[in-house]
Amino acid sequence: MNKEMDALMTIPPQNVTLLGSEGGLAQAVLALLNRAIADPDDPLYRKLRNSRLYLIDVRGDPSSFAHAAKYPNLADRLEVRSLDLRNLEDFRQHLSATRTTLVIDLSWADTLQMLECCNELGIRYVNTALENTEVDEDPTLYGFPLTERFERFEDRRDEFDQVTAIVFSGMNPGIVQWMALELMDENPGRVPRACYIVERDTSFYTDASRIKPDTVYASWSVECFLDEAILSYPMFVRDGIPHYFREEVYSAEYLVRLGNEQFYGCLMPHEEVLTLGRLRDWETGFLYRVSEHTTSQIRAHLDNVDVLWDWDEEVVSPSKGDVDGEDLVGVLLVYEDEERYLYNAMSSKDIYPVYGTNATYFQVACGVYAALACLWLDPVPKGVHYVDEWLRSGSDCRYGEYVRRYMKRFERGSNPTSDGLLAQRRREVD
């Protein structure tokens, strides 16, 4: 133990500030870090042993001991603070006073504003999604919020030259970018016609009697899900250019085959489609199928989807009742004569007893963990990096190694024929 303490004393403190600490994703990330700090073989063990974690949320209660009780291995390193991230001066003061060296942003705070603060202080930064307050508050951008957020982000990305950041490293952005490049590296001589991000989430409560009327259910933030499902138009990228269908997302669906697994997913906008779409001249899109209950709810209101904003919202959680099903997320590469796929599938029945979260949040947390490990352990240069850029940089990037630390089981295979591009996969909903 003395040798361990001597070794830790040689490592400068790596204080971490986690934003959005009261959310479901933060709970999953903390569960992973709680496991990592107790495992000497974990890549983050020594860093965490010499760190403090500041948990920031506008709903945070500094007098609460709930986090310490839930994550006992981290208990003596956690400090909860209540802070409105719209107050940038208070945020800057927090970062300076706590000597924060790394920010994990799991909040709804404006991404550009958070990066500005970290850039000023030379602090490392990782997040999962792209947020922009001005876009969210502009009703003229109805149908196109993601592309508008992305274009504004791209316009300013090069300004952040003192921060070291990996952005959009969650379940879809991040992990699937690694999956796509992993599959392409296995077939370096072949050029895919398309790269589709695919997800089928069948997670739902076993007991139908606990389902409440006029309530929208999802396995993650319901508001964010509705932003993609009913506030945006279906989007895909071809030859590096985003294209939109002027129709409801749930008015059509697209065939996905992964060996013996087959489903129809809706075409939704997502960050990784925009970044992967720029890799080469191919077609990219995100095909997503959620529980049949939620799918039926949305399709029953296609003539007036806005009514769903007035409903109650609930994240499907095993803490509220028994949950069946699984969340499958992966990549499908389409060639002229065949298709290749790689995916991970997890069930809340397996994840919840160990980590106290549902499968969807755990998958996202694995992407956060991988980016955090890269920023702490790998030679990431200054600037803002998408995961696919960092993977293709030629540097010593171990993102995939870190992802597989907790996301252990991947299925890969091929379809002997191809179902073609989106136009051939499409069927309209009656």
Buried (B, 14 or more C-beta within 10 A) or exposed (E): EEEEEEEEEEEEBBBBBBBBBBBBBBBBBBBBBBBBBBEEEBBBBBBBBBBBBBBBBBEBEEEEEEBBEBBEBBEEBBBBBEBEBEEBEEBBEBBEEBEBBBBBBBBBBBBBBBBBBBBBBEBBBBBBBBBBBEBBEEEEBEBBBBBBBBBBBEEEBEEBEEBBBBBBBBBBBBBBBBBBBBBBEEEEEEEBBBBBBBBBBBBBBEEEEEEEEEBBBBBBBBEEBBBBBBBBBBBBBBEEEBBBBEBBBBBBBBBBBBEEBEBBBBBBBBBBBBBBBBBEEBBBBBBBBBBEBBBEBBBEBBEEBEEBEEBEBBBBBBEEBEBBBBBBBBBBBBBEEEBBBBBBBBBBBEBBEEBBBBBBBBBBBBBBBBBBBBBBBBEBEBBBBBBBBBBEEEEEBBBBBBBBBBBEEBBBEBBEEBBBBBEEBBEEEE
